[in-house]
Amino acid sequence: MTSLATRAIRASISRKSANLPGQSMSRTVTTRATSHTLNTGAKIPALGFGTFQDSESQEETVSRALQKGMRLIDTARVYNVEEQVGKGVKKSGIPREDIFLGTKLWCNDYHPEDVERAVDDSLRDLDTPYVDLLLMHYPCTFKRGSERFPRDGEGRMLHGDTTYVDTWKAMERLITTGKVKAIGVSNFSKSEIETLIRESSTVPAVHQMEVHPYLQQKEFNRWLRSKGIHVVQFSPLGNMNDFYRQTGWSKEIAHMMRVIDQPVLKEIGKKYGKSPVQVVLSWGINSGRSVIPKSVVDWQVDQNLEADFELEAEDMARVATLDAKARFNDPSMDYEWRLYSDLEGIDGTVRGRTH
């Protein structure tokens, strides 16, 4: 994207290597504006802005993030922030065509007859004629209707009568309308994606999934890349978000040391004159993925924008040693669906309500 490639933050900064005792070694760190090409031919920025939570702040923060140089905005129907995100996009003054805007279809709108209406609802609230990416939020179908989390008398989730394949085929048809430029999935297992590929004519453009140094999913990432499916990392900073410690299905592992407190990340950060947060985001970008950290704090957004820089192979290898196969996002027992069934990190799943 030309506007990204020329943004003001692109500059070379000379840093002193602070973690090499007795050496005075100058290191040049260039802030880049990396983008990736989807299997549709469209470009998606490697660094984006997540909008989960903080609904009252999203209009201002989305606007400021775009003005500062962000061009990838990720949201979802179930976040209840689409209206605020849409206002932020308009307020920013950045042309719509320069922004990659994605949202997610929620599980109670998976019936094929509901999909286009649900997308129209999102487009109305986002105040845009199209989204660049529409994702299926989870593979589990909830009972259709107005309730986002439909439950029986005992509080157990009620499933719908259709499958994610039915939903996917309805999403495929939307591409021809111009309302959706690309379609993808989120929180799917390998076998569920294989089913989509086998039973439809569209390979997902994107799989948005939990990836961070504690949950690297190396084999799954390699497989997705081999299929031409681009990965967008949600929770790229792992258990930094308190949501994973407070939700009803919080796992014990969510209380382990925060990713950004790992000494090795602090050491790598000193080498480049960067923070541990920036190192973690850079690791994701250098791995060929997009990252969508969330923040409503100005200085944090500024730091995130400067996280697209090259990490040397030796430092990528050091981050790789942190893999603990620790999956923090796992509402399987609440959703009555064994999510991530053939993936790493499904041990210790807890029953509890999301909402």
DORODREN-193735 format. One record per residue (C-alpha): residue in one letter; residue number from 1; x, y, z. Coordinates in Angstrom, 2 decimals, padded with zeros to 5 digits. Example, Ala and Ser with C-alpha at 12.3 -4.5 7.8 and 13.67 -1.06 7.14 Angstrom:
2
SITE zafi tike       X       Y       Z
SITE    A    1  012.30 -004.50  007.80
SITE    S    2  013.67 -001.06  007.14
END
This chain:
355
SITE zafi tike       X       Y       Z
SITE    M    1  000.00  000.00  000.00
SITE    T    2  001.55  003.25 -001.15
SITE    S    3  000.20  005.35  001.70
SITE    L    4  001.75  002.95  004.19
SITE    A    5  005.06  002.78  002.39
SITE    T    6  005.44  006.54  002.57
SITE    R    7  004.09  007.16  006.05
SITE    A    8  005.98  009.54  008.24
SITE    I    9  007.18  007.01  010.78
SITE    R   10  009.35  005.24  008.20
SITE    A   11  012.85  006.20  009.26
SITE    S   12  016.20  004.73  010.14
SITE    I   13  017.18  005.10  013.78
SITE    S   14  020.65  004.38  015.06
SITE    R   15  020.57  002.31  018.24
SITE    K   16  023.35  001.21  020.58
SITE    S   17  023.46 -002.46  021.32
SITE    A   18  022.93 -002.42  025.08
SITE    N   19  023.05 -006.14  025.77
SITE    L   20  026.60 -006.83  024.62
SITE    P   21  028.96 -006.02  027.51
SITE    G   22  032.19 -004.37  026.53
SITE    Q   23  031.04 -003.70  022.99
SITE    S   24  029.93 -000.47  021.38
SITE    M   25  028.07 -001.67  018.36
SITE    S   26  025.76  000.59  016.37
SITE    R   27  022.59 -001.04  015.08
SITE    T   28  020.34  000.53  012.49
SITE    V   29  016.67 -000.28  012.92
SITE    T   30  014.34  000.67  010.10
SITE    T   31  010.64  000.98  010.72
SITE    R   32  008.96 -000.71  007.78
SITE    A   33  005.42 -000.87  006.42
SITE    T   34  005.11 -004.54  005.54
SITE    S   35  002.06 -005.91  003.73
SITE    H   36  001.14 -009.39  002.55
SITE    T   37 -000.73 -010.58 -000.53
SITE    L   38 -003.84 -012.66  000.05
SITE    N   39 -004.90 -015.48 -002.25
SITE    T   40 -007.41 -013.01 -003.71
SITE    G   41 -004.59 -010.73 -004.85
SITE    A   42 -005.49 -008.05 -002.30
SITE    K   43 -002.88 -006.59  000.03
SITE    I   44 -003.30 -006.80  003.80
SITE    P   45 -001.04 -004.81  006.16
SITE    A   46  001.14 -006.80  008.52
SITE    L   47  000.39 -004.45  011.40
SITE    G   48 -003.14 -003.66  012.42
SITE    F   49 -005.45 -002.43  015.12
SITE    G   50 -007.76 -004.65  017.19
SITE    T   51 -011.02 -003.29  018.59
SITE    F   52 -012.09 -005.91  021.15
SITE    Q   53 -013.54 -004.25  024.31
SITE    D   54 -013.49 -000.54  025.31
SITE    S   55 -016.52  000.45  023.21
SITE    E   56 -016.63  003.96  024.61
SITE    S   57 -013.08  004.64  023.38
SITE    Q   58 -013.13  003.06  019.93
SITE    E   59 -014.27  006.08  017.90
SITE    E   60 -011.39  008.23  019.07
SITE    T   61 -008.74  005.51  019.13
SITE    V   62 -009.61  004.16  015.67
SITE    S   63 -009.51  007.67  014.28
SITE    R   64 -006.15  008.45  015.88
SITE    A   65 -004.67  005.09  014.92
SITE    L   66 -005.54  005.67  011.27
SITE    Q   67 -004.19  009.21  011.36
SITE    K   68 -000.94  007.92  012.84
SITE    G   69 -000.49  005.34  010.07
SITE    M   70 -002.49  002.19  010.88
SITE    R   71 -004.33  000.85  007.85
SITE    L   72 -005.66 -002.52  009.05
SITE    I   73 -008.71 -002.34  011.35
SITE    D   74 -010.15 -005.55  012.80
SITE    T   75 -013.54 -005.73  014.47
SITE    A   76 -016.47 -008.13  014.95
SITE    R   77 -020.22 -008.03  015.31
SITE    V   78 -020.11 -009.56  018.79
SITE    Y   79 -017.69 -006.87  020.04
SITE    N   80 -020.56 -004.35  019.88
SITE    V   81 -018.23 -001.65  018.57
SITE    E   82 -018.94 -001.57  014.82
SITE    E   83 -020.82  001.72  014.99
SITE    Q   84 -017.98  003.36  016.93
SITE    V   85 -015.38  001.89  014.56
SITE    G   86 -017.30  003.25  011.58
SITE    K   87 -017.41  006.71  013.12
SITE    G   88 -013.70  006.51  013.82
SITE    V   89 -012.94  005.61  010.21
SITE    K   90 -014.95  008.62  008.98
SITE    K   91 -013.47  010.93  011.60
SITE    S   92 -009.92  009.99  010.62
SITE    G   93 -010.25  011.57  007.19
SITE    I   94 -008.33  008.65  005.66
SITE    P   95 -009.88  007.57  002.33
SITE    R   96 -011.86  004.34  002.70
SITE    E   97 -009.95  002.72 -000.17
SITE    D   98 -006.71  003.13  001.77
SITE    I   99 -008.04  001.15  004.74
SITE    F  100 -008.27 -002.63  005.09
SITE    L  101 -011.37 -003.14  007.22
SITE    G  102 -012.45 -006.56  008.44
SITE    T  103 -015.31 -007.79  010.61
SITE    K  104 -016.67 -011.14  011.79
SITE    L  105 -020.02 -012.86  011.50
SITE    W  106 -021.30 -014.10  014.88
SITE    C  107 -022.52 -017.63  015.55
SITE    N  108 -026.26 -016.85  015.91
SITE    D  109 -026.30 -015.51  012.33
SITE    Y  110 -024.83 -018.59  010.65
SITE    H  111 -028.05 -019.82  009.04
SITE    P  112 -027.58 -019.30  005.28
SITE    E  113 -030.74 -017.21  005.14
SITE    D  114 -029.37 -014.86  007.79
SITE    V  115 -025.85 -014.25  006.50
SITE    E  116 -026.48 -011.42  004.03
SITE    R  117 -028.83 -009.63  006.41
SITE    A  118 -026.20 -009.89  009.15
SITE    V  119 -023.55 -008.47  006.85
SITE    D  120 -025.90 -005.64  005.89
SITE    D  121 -026.30 -004.88  009.60
SITE    S  122 -022.53 -004.66  009.97
SITE    L  123 -022.17 -002.49  006.87
SITE    R  124 -024.86 -000.16  008.19
SITE    D  125 -023.14  000.25  011.55
SITE    L  126 -019.68  000.54  010.02
SITE    D  127 -021.13  003.08  007.57
SITE    T  128 -019.31  001.52  004.63
SITE    P  129 -020.53 -000.10  001.38
SITE    Y  130 -018.15 -003.05  001.78
SITE    V  131 -015.70 -004.79  004.06
SITE    D  132 -012.33 -005.98  002.83
SITE    L  133 -012.62 -009.19  004.85
SITE    L  134 -015.50 -011.11  006.39
SITE    L  135 -014.61 -013.89  008.83
SITE    M  136 -016.66 -016.64  010.43
SITE    H  137 -015.90 -016.00  014.10
SITE    Y  138 -016.04 -019.63  015.29
SITE    P  139 -016.96 -022.92  013.61
SITE    C  140 -019.88 -023.58  016.00
SITE    T  141 -023.39 -022.60  014.97
SITE    F  142 -025.69 -021.18  017.65
SITE    K  143 -029.49 -021.21  017.47
SITE    R  144 -030.62 -018.52  015.04
SITE    G  145 -032.34 -015.49  016.49
SITE    S  146 -031.57 -012.24  018.25
SITE    E  147 -029.78 -013.80  021.24
SITE    R  148 -026.02 -013.80  020.76
SITE    F  149 -025.60 -016.54  023.37
SITE    P  150 -028.82 -018.59  023.29
SITE    R  151 -029.03 -020.98  026.25
SITE    D  152 -031.43 -023.59  027.57
SITE    G  153 -032.93 -023.60  031.05
SITE    E  154 -029.73 -025.04  032.50
SITE    G  155 -027.57 -022.38  030.89
SITE    R  156 -026.10 -024.62  028.18
SITE    M  157 -025.58 -023.20  024.71
SITE    L  158 -028.19 -024.03  022.09
SITE    H  159 -026.83 -025.00  018.68
SITE    G  160 -028.37 -024.21  015.31
SITE    D  161 -029.60 -026.65  012.68
SITE    T  162 -027.07 -025.76  009.98
SITE    T  163 -023.31 -026.26  009.68
SITE    Y  164 -020.34 -023.97  009.16
SITE    V  165 -020.12 -025.34  005.60
SITE    D  166 -023.63 -024.00  004.91
SITE    T  167 -022.56 -020.64  006.32
SITE    W  168 -019.39 -020.64  004.23
SITE    K  169 -021.32 -021.24  001.00
SITE    A  170 -023.58 -018.28  001.84
SITE    M  171 -020.46 -016.17  002.43
SITE    E  172 -019.09 -017.26 -000.95
SITE    R  173 -022.19 -015.89 -002.65
SITE    L  174 -021.67 -012.53 -000.96
SITE    I  175 -018.41 -011.94 -002.82
SITE    T  176 -020.36 -011.49 -006.07
SITE    T  177 -022.40 -008.67 -004.49
SITE    G  178 -019.38 -006.46 -003.82
SITE    K  179 -020.30 -006.17 -000.15
SITE    V  180 -017.41 -008.45  000.82
SITE    K  181 -014.00 -008.49 -000.89
SITE    A  182 -012.60 -011.62  000.75
SITE    I  183 -013.78 -014.29  003.17
SITE    G  184 -012.02 -016.26  005.85
SITE    V  185 -012.38 -017.99  009.19
SITE    S  186 -011.29 -017.62  012.79
SITE    N  187 -010.71 -020.18  015.55
SITE    F  188 -010.99 -023.18  013.22
SITE    S  189 -009.15 -026.46  013.59
SITE    K  190 -007.11 -027.93  010.74
SITE    S  191 -009.76 -030.57  009.99
SITE    E  192 -012.50 -027.94  009.88
SITE    I  193 -010.55 -025.90  007.34
SITE    E  194 -009.88 -029.06  005.33
SITE    T  195 -013.63 -029.68  005.27
SITE    L  196 -014.28 -026.19  003.92
SITE    I  197 -011.68 -026.62  001.19
SITE    R  198 -013.04 -030.04  000.26
SITE    E  199 -016.71 -029.06  000.23
SITE    S  200 -016.59 -025.59 -001.32
SITE    S  201 -014.93 -023.74 -004.17
SITE    T  202 -013.18 -021.08 -002.07
SITE    V  203 -010.01 -021.50  000.00
SITE    P  204 -010.18 -019.11  002.98
SITE    A  205 -008.12 -015.98  002.39
SITE    V  206 -007.37 -015.64  006.10
SITE    H  207 -007.38 -017.67  009.28
SITE    Q  208 -007.43 -015.41  012.32
SITE    M  209 -006.19 -017.36  015.32
SITE    E  210 -004.40 -017.11  018.63
SITE    V  211 -000.66 -016.92  018.05
SITE    H  212  001.99 -015.51  020.38
SITE    P  213  005.37 -016.68  021.72
SITE    Y  214  003.62 -018.97  024.25
SITE    L  215  001.45 -020.57  021.50
SITE    Q  216  003.42 -020.67  018.27
SITE    Q  217  001.56 -023.51  016.47
SITE    K  218  004.50 -023.99  014.14
SITE    E  219  003.20 -026.99  012.19
SITE    F  220 -000.28 -025.54  011.78
SITE    N  221  001.18 -022.24  010.57
SITE    R  222  003.30 -024.09  008.02
SITE    W  223  000.27 -026.02  006.80
SITE    L  224 -001.83 -022.87  006.45
SITE    R  225  000.94 -021.20  004.49
SITE    S  226  001.14 -024.22  002.18
SITE    K  227 -002.56 -023.76  001.41
SITE    G  228 -002.18 -020.05  000.66
SITE    I  229 -004.11 -019.05  003.79
SITE    H  230 -002.78 -015.93  005.49
SITE    V  231 -002.66 -015.90  009.28
SITE    V  232 -003.76 -012.92  011.34
SITE    Q  233 -002.70 -013.25  014.98
SITE    F  234 -005.22 -012.25  017.60
SITE    S  235 -003.96 -011.84  021.17
SITE    P  236 -000.46 -011.40  019.73
SITE    L  237  000.74 -010.38  023.20
SITE    G  238 -000.62 -013.56  024.78
SITE    N  239 -002.01 -013.25  028.29
SITE    M  240 -001.40 -009.52  028.60
SITE    N  241 -005.17 -008.96  028.35
SITE    D  242 -006.92 -009.37  031.73
SITE    F  243 -009.91 -010.90  029.91
SITE    Y  244 -008.14 -014.26  029.94
SITE    R  245 -007.80 -014.13  033.72
SITE    Q  246 -011.34 -012.90  034.36
SITE    T  247 -013.59 -014.84  031.98
SITE    G  248 -015.63 -017.74  033.36
SITE    W  249 -013.53 -020.29  031.48
SITE    S  250 -010.16 -018.83  032.45
SITE    K  251 -007.45 -021.48  032.40
SITE    E  252 -004.84 -021.78  035.10
SITE    I  253 -002.12 -021.12  032.52
SITE    A  254 -003.57 -017.64  031.89
SITE    H  255 -002.00 -016.66  035.22
SITE    M  256  001.53 -017.61  034.18
SITE    M  257  004.17 -014.92  033.67
SITE    R  258  003.02 -012.41  031.08
SITE    V  259  004.72 -012.93  027.73
SITE    I  260  006.17 -009.42  027.73
SITE    D  261  007.84 -010.01  031.12
SITE    Q  262  010.03 -012.77  029.72
SITE    P  263  013.72 -011.83  030.27
SITE    V  264  014.74 -013.05  026.82
SITE    L  265  012.36 -010.57  025.18
SITE    K  266  013.76 -007.76  027.29
SITE    E  267  017.29 -008.75  026.23
SITE    I  268  016.35 -008.82  022.56
SITE    G  269  014.61 -005.47  022.96
SITE    K  270  017.77 -003.86  024.34
SITE    K  271  019.67 -005.04  021.30
SITE    Y  272  017.36 -003.11  018.98
SITE    G  273  016.35 -000.27  021.26
SITE    K  274  012.81 -001.68  021.40
SITE    S  275  010.34 -002.76  024.08
SITE    P  276  009.35 -006.41  024.67
SITE    V  277  005.93 -005.61  023.17
SITE    Q  278  007.58 -004.38  019.98
SITE    V  279  009.79 -007.47  019.84
SITE    V  280  006.75 -009.78  020.14
SITE    L  281  004.87 -007.95  017.39
SITE    S  282  007.97 -007.90  015.19
SITE    W  283  008.35 -011.65  015.67
SITE    G  284  004.85 -012.17  014.30
SITE    I  285  005.44 -009.89  011.34
SITE    N  286  008.82 -011.45  010.55
SITE    S  287  007.09 -014.83  010.59
SITE    G  288  004.96 -013.73  007.63
SITE    R  289  001.77 -013.04  009.57
SITE    S  290 -000.32 -009.99  010.42
SITE    V  291 -000.72 -008.88  014.04
SITE    I  292 -003.64 -006.94  015.51
SITE    P  293 -002.75 -005.66  018.99
SITE    K  294 -005.41 -003.64  020.76
SITE    S  295 -004.80 -000.49  022.75
SITE    V  296 -006.67  002.69  023.60
SITE    V  297 -003.53  004.40  024.91
SITE    D  298 -001.87  006.85  022.55
SITE    W  299  001.75  006.09  023.36
SITE    Q  300  001.12  002.36  023.05
SITE    V  301 -000.35  002.87  019.57
SITE    D  302  002.77  004.86  018.69
SITE    Q  303  004.99  002.05  019.93
SITE    N  304  002.99 -000.55  018.03
SITE    L  305  003.45  001.43  014.82
SITE    E  306  007.20  001.16  015.31
SITE    A  307  007.11 -002.61  015.80
SITE    D  308  007.55 -003.48  012.12
SITE    F  309  011.29 -003.96  011.93
SITE    E  310  013.62 -006.80  010.97
SITE    L  311  014.61 -009.29  013.65
SITE    E  312  017.78 -011.24  012.98
SITE    A  313  017.49 -015.01  012.58
SITE    E  314  019.24 -015.65  015.89
SITE    D  315  016.66 -013.55  017.72
SITE    M  316  013.76 -015.23  015.92
SITE    A  317  015.24 -018.51  017.16
SITE    R  318  015.42 -017.21  020.72
SITE    V  319  011.74 -016.25  020.66
SITE    A  320  010.97 -019.75  019.35
SITE    T  321  012.27 -021.22  022.63
SITE    L  322  009.36 -019.61  024.53
SITE    D  323  006.74 -021.87  022.96
SITE    A  324  004.76 -023.37  025.87
SITE    K  325  001.75 -024.55  023.82
SITE    A  326 -000.32 -022.35  026.13
SITE    R  327 -003.71 -021.56  024.60
SITE    F  328 -005.56 -018.87  026.56
SITE    N  329 -008.66 -018.51  024.37
SITE    D  330 -010.70 -021.68  024.79
SITE    P  331 -014.47 -021.33  025.40
SITE    S  332 -015.05 -024.91  024.18
SITE    M  333 -017.09 -026.07  027.15
SITE    D  334 -019.25 -022.94  027.20
SITE    Y  335 -019.93 -023.16  023.46
SITE    E  336 -020.55 -026.93  023.68
SITE    W  337 -018.08 -027.47  020.81
SITE    R  338 -014.60 -028.97  021.03
SITE    L  339 -012.69 -026.09  019.47
SITE    Y  340 -009.12 -026.61  018.19
SITE    S  341 -009.63 -030.38  018.40
SITE    D  342 -006.51 -031.29  016.41
SITE    L  343 -004.34 -028.38  017.51
SITE    E  344 -001.96 -027.67  020.38
SITE    G  345 -002.89 -026.21  023.73
SITE    I  346 -006.30 -027.76  024.40
SITE    D  347 -005.37 -029.28  027.76
SITE    G  348 -006.94 -027.81  030.87
SITE    T  349 -010.12 -026.54  029.24
SITE    V  350 -012.49 -025.12  031.85
SITE    R  351 -016.29 -024.98  031.94
SITE    G  352 -017.60 -021.49  032.58
SITE    R  353 -019.69 -018.80  030.93
SITE    T  354 -018.20 -016.25  028.59
SITE    H  355 -021.07 -013.85  029.27
END
